[in-house]
Amino acid sequence: MLHPIEGRLDLHGMTQAEAHGALARFVHNSRDAGRRCVLVITGRGFGPTGPGILKLAVPRWLEEAGLRRHILAVAPAQPRDGGAGALYLLLRASA
């Protein structure tokens, strides 16, 4: 990771609606604050039917037009930062 992690959002224990709103606010606030690299923790959420709902939903939400325009790249986190249960977001520089 070339950029230090400048912010973290942990979505554990949130409903889909809560997590979606928290993610949108976090991305917008982080970009407005000039942060470039942030970490979003979804959790692995493995259950009898597969990966957890938030682990599946967050990548879709990041592709929504309102968020995608603020994001340069999304990458899986290294094990030390949450591994399969987390994502790095590289944000565009604020104007």
C-alpha positions in Angstrom: 0.0 0.0 0.0 1.6 3.2 -1.1 -0.8 5.5 0.7 -1.3 5.5 4.4 -4.9 4.8 5.6 -6.3 8.1 6.6 -9.8 7.0 7.7 -11.7 3.9 8.7 -15.4 2.9 8.6 -16.5 -0.2 10.3 -19.9 -1.4 9.1 -20.2 -4.3 11.6 -23.7 -4.6 13.2 -25.4 -2.1 10.8 -28.5 -2.8 8.8 -28.2 -2.5 5.0 -29.9 0.9 5.1 -27.7 2.2 7.9 -24.5 0.9 6.2 -25.5 2.4 2.9 -26.0 5.8 4.4 -22.8 5.6 6.5 -20.8 4.6 3.5 -22.0 7.5 1.4 -21.4 10.0 4.2 -18.0 8.5 4.9 -16.8 8.7 1.3 -18.1 12.3 0.8 -16.7 13.5 4.2 -13.4 11.8 3.6 -13.0 13.4 0.1 -14.1 16.8 1.5 -11.4 16.4 4.2 -8.7 15.7 1.6 -8.2 12.1 2.5 -6.9 9.9 -0.3 -6.9 6.4 1.1 -9.5 5.0 3.4 -10.5 1.6 4.7 -14.1 0.2 4.7 -14.6 -2.8 6.9 -17.5 -5.0 5.8 -16.7 -8.1 7.8 -16.5 -11.5 6.1 -20.0 -12.5 7.1 -19.7 -16.1 6.1 -22.9 -17.9 6.9 -24.7 -21.0 5.7 -25.7 -19.3 2.4 -22.3 -17.7 1.6 -20.8 -14.3 2.1 -22.6 -11.7 4.2 -25.0 -9.2 2.8 -22.8 -6.2 3.5 -19.7 -7.8 1.9 -21.8 -8.3 -1.3 -23.6 -5.0 -1.2 -20.7 -2.6 -0.5 -19.0 -3.1 -3.9 -22.3 -2.5 -5.7 -22.9 0.6 -3.7 -19.4 1.9 -4.5 -20.4 1.7 -8.2 -23.4 4.0 -7.8 -22.9 7.3 -9.6 -23.0 9.4 -6.5 -20.0 7.5 -5.0 -18.2 6.3 -8.0 -17.3 9.8 -9.1 -15.3 10.3 -5.9 -13.3 7.0 -6.1 -10.3 6.3 -8.2 -9.8 2.6 -7.2 -11.1 -0.1 -4.9 -8.8 -2.9 -3.7 -9.1 -5.8 -1.2 -7.4 -5.1 2.1 -4.2 -6.8 3.2 -4.6 -9.3 6.0 -3.2 -6.8 8.6 -6.1 -4.4 7.7 -8.9 -6.9 7.6 -8.2 -9.0 4.5 -11.3 -10.4 2.8 -13.5 -8.5 5.2 -12.3 -5.0 4.2 -11.6 -2.8 1.2 -9.2 0.1 0.5 -10.7 3.0 -1.3 -8.4 5.5 -3.1 -10.3 8.7 -3.4 -10.0 11.4 -6.0 -8.3 14.6 -4.8 -10.9 17.2 -3.7 -11.2 20.2 -6.0 
